[in-house]
Amino acid sequence: MILSTTPTFEGHRITKYLGLVTGETIIGANFIRDFFANITDVLGGRSGSYEKVLGKAKKIALQEMSEQAQELGANAIVSIDLDYETIGESGSMLMVSASGTAVIVE
């Protein structure tokens, strides 16, 4: 599956548009990770634990979207948009949603 945030692929021709596909995931962050992330924020460093959670959530959302596109017979997804939100009590959960257009390219 070829994935792109652009509406076209250089060197490929879109032969059929199959429709909108989406993938979503919600991942909670535990209080230990929150505690150490707060310490990192105070000290001015990067929060590696949150970066890992964010990466995992993005991977799951893109995988779900790709599986949906594959079920439609697509071999690519164009115009992918990723959105990130914190939800839940005091922003304790991370939601990542991915959407794009499933296509067939040659």
Summary of the structure (lengths in Angstrom):
residues: 106
radius of gyration: 17.0
end to end distance: 12.2
largest distance: 52.2
contacts: 311
relative contact order: 0.33
helix: 38%
strand: 40%
